[in-house]
Amino acid sequence: MNKPILDIQDRPTAGQWVTLSLQHLFAMFGATILVPYLVGLDPSIALLTSGLGTLAFLLITKWQVPAYLAPRSPTLRRSSRRKRLAARERP
């Protein structure tokens, strides 16, 4: 099983921040600029609709954070609990 690099309460180091930021940059570029360009759409339309979709999502959910980012997510709590229990069992 893969061990998570960062837990929910952890803060990334400066190097991790840069790496994660670049990963996000390339993912967003590919999704909102490169794909529309490759299929013949105007990238500005993709950016506009992406922004409108984000605003619609925030309005519909009343500005709440999605469950997969929330610190009270059951999956994340179980993960943190397992980590604490494993730490207690070590000599």
CORURDA-V909171 format. One line per field, one symbol per residue. psi: psi as a letter, one per 20 degrees, with the letter a starting at -180 (. if undefined). burial: 1 if it has 9 or more other ideal C-beta (glycine too) atoms within 8 Angstrom, else 0. A space follows every 10 residues. Layout:
# CORURDA-V909171
psi = ???
burial = ???
This chain:
# CORURDA-V909171
psi = qppqgprhiq pqrghhgggh ghggghghgg higgghghjj rphhgggghg ghhgggghgh jlkqpqhiip ijphghgggh gggghhhhiq .
burial = 0000000000 0000011001 0000000011 0110111000 0010111001 0000000000 0000000001 0010011011 0010000000 0
